Amino acid sequence: MIDGFKVVNGGIQSLIQDRGRFGFNHLGITTSGPMDQESFYWANKLCGNDLNAPAIEVTIGGLELEAKLSTYIAITGAKVPVTLNDQNIKMWETIPISKGEILKFDYMLKGMRAYLGTAGGFIIKNVFGSCATTVRESIGGLSQNGSPLKSSDLIPCESYKLLPPLKCETKPSHIENEIMRSISTIRVVLGYQSEDFSNDQKDIFFNSLYEISERNDRMGIRILGRKIQSSITNMLSEGISLGAIQIPQDGQPIILMNDRQTIGGYPKIGSIISDDLDKLSQLNQGDKINFQVISKEEAHNLLSLRYFRISKNIPKIDIRTLALQVQKLLVKKNCRGMSLISEFLPKDAYFRAAKLLNKNHRLVFIGTGFPVNGSFETDGPLGAIAIYKSIKVMGGEPYIVCDNPLFDAIKHKFNAIEITPGDDSSLELINKYNPSLIMSIERPGKNKDGRYYNMRGVDISEKCANFDSFFENARCPKISIGDGGNEIGMGNVASHLYDLNIKPSSTTCDVLLVADVSNWAAHGLLAILSVINNKNLFEDWNNEKILKLLCSLGAVDGVSGESSITEDGFSPKESELVIDNLKKLSRLC
């Protein structure tokens, strides 16, 4: 069964629209479609949809919907206050909406029409090849009979769990600038009947100020101002194009819009270009306009530029929002209480960590390696290698800092520095290499008693070299990653760790990241860095291949203590799913 959005209040006029109904004018069926095409296209772009996907055109305001599923939406077009569960939300960006939440449109502050898109588009049956609603012709829409949305309607769509947090950085000019002007200039291409208007009449038309009248709807816009007349007194009805400017007998121009009749018998001085139809559709009663004549060649050039702009202007990922989504995604399983701990971290922790690493990747120490059953665990080194490879791609010089047996296992494959239990060489190494950043990932951190403990509370101090001293002695930024509470950096949230039934670490850092599995946090950083650098840092990454390599070198699962190609009990498929979801969020697949 497909759920969707239940209409609580249909507002002044809310219509399902797709791009329009083409090829049926000869049957007397008009095109319809969105009045403001570019805003409509952006509502779909921000939802990752085909540009022709059905969306809702909200005229003036008042629409209220209840979500019957969880998905993503985007709202574009006229400036209008919109709330989700009574909290204000932004326009022109992707917004998650959960089952049971109420979406309310207030009334337009500037402009006439807003557009609501949803991920995947609304699922509406077509009539004559389109679901566009034409009230006058009783065609299309939710019920296929041209009815506007009304209370109790259910608008079907599909649930979406993950969608990149997209935003429009540069709104269309008619939204950003033009509808804010006191007078809007509308460009016109003269038609063949313009010859039936004298030069004096054309001078009046193109040098006068007109006002949008109250007779203003999807069929046409009557404007008020100086009257003009044509020499034509009687003519046969003929086909009418979108934007045609008819001059009826009273001399007050009518601009024909999307729901226009397909034929008409009034003379037409010309037609308005596409860009300015979008602008015109957002003007309200009383708004002032004037007209400017342009050549057909200019109009063709402007149309080409319009097509180019619509196709090339793509949404950008909001990196801060992406980082927050990554942070939530990576603690979703909450297998060791990290979802709770995540609540006590700064909301921008992953964003700050990614920015620090991106800025300070010249020479990075990456401390890792947690001792288990006389060996090292798979969680930690795998994530360290992922970060290591990304730093290489970004042009930096990484070093994995670890003790044995991990050091002997990797020293021939990666830049590695050995540290040994009971021998603190941190100051010497810091002075020698001058690192620009120090990281730890799944590295044991000292308890307040100065000892190291595993998750079962067993003292493992004799097997742990002191990497904490790098955090204590270095002046460069420090980032820590952990998943249990006993890792370096967990001192940042020390007061919240005692409910986890462990002996926690007290060592602090500049930025702490937590995840259900520490390796996953490394992948989360890579997703954010990929967007920052506009480069897919997962491109050459094969998680299972590196996992198998580590196991062949002696790595064991940290939970079971056994040699297994798993990460804290999670199979390669589960880790691959996490990576795939991170790629989806960052538009890398």
Secondary structure, 3 states (H helix, E strand, C coil): CCCEEEEEEECCEEEEECCCCCCCHHHCCCCCCCCCHHHHHHHHHCCCCCCCCCEEEEECECEEEEECCCEEEEEEEEECCEEECCEECCCCECEEECCCCEEEECECCEEEEEEEEECCCCCCCCECCECCCECCCCEECCCCECCCCCCCCEEECCCCCCCCCEECCCCCHHHHCHHHCCEEEEEEEECHHHHHCCHHHHHHHHCCCEEEEEEECCCEEEEECCCCCCCCCCCCCEECCCCEEECCCCCCCEEECCCCCCEECCCEEEEECHHHHHHHHCCCCCCEEEEEEECHHHHHHHHHHHHHHHHHCCCEECHHHHHHHHHHHCCCCCCCCHHHHHCCCCCCHHHHHHHHHHHCCCEEEEEECCEECCEEECCCHHHHHHHHHHHHHCCCEEEEEECCCHHHHHCCCCCEEECECCECCHHHHHHHHCCCEEEEECCECCCCCCCCECCCCCECHHHCCCCHHHHHHCCCCEEEEECCCCECCHHHHHHHCHHHCCCCCCCCCCEEEECCCHHHHHHHHHHHHHHHHCCCCCCCCCHHHHHHHHHHCCCECCCCCCCCCCECCECHHHHHHHHHHHHHHCCCC
